[in-house]
Structures are given as structure tokens and as C-alpha cells.
């Protein structure tokens, strides 16, 4: 199983997009975003991941329509 890790994206969309491209190209099985995104729009690129993903952020993701997976 390959796990992709990312953190401290701070809503930098070009870098988030690049990470998604790399994870998809490498066919990772799961991605964990360690947090530090500022606005909900920064999570949108993660929807293009070809695997499941989760974030360990301290925000109310339920209001964003994001399903959390307990690890």
C-alpha cells in the first residue's frame, strides 16, 4: 500500500494541484493531508485524487460536505 502525505498547503492551489498530479501518477492508495489549509476552496483539488483521502485539520468539515475517515 502506498500512502501519500501532504501538509502546510496554506491554500497554494498550484502546489496542491501538483501534489494531486503526483499522487495520481504514482497510483497511491490513500492520501493524508496534515492540515494547514485556510479556506474550503483549497480542498476542491483533492476531489480529483484517484484514491480515498482524509485531512487532520481543525475545522468543521461536516459543514463543507467532507466525510471524515477515522484513522
Secondary structure, 3 states (H helix, E strand, C coil): CCEEEECCCCCCHHHHHHHHHHHHHCCCCEEEECCCCCCHHHHHHHHHCCCEEEECCCCCHHHHCCCCCCC
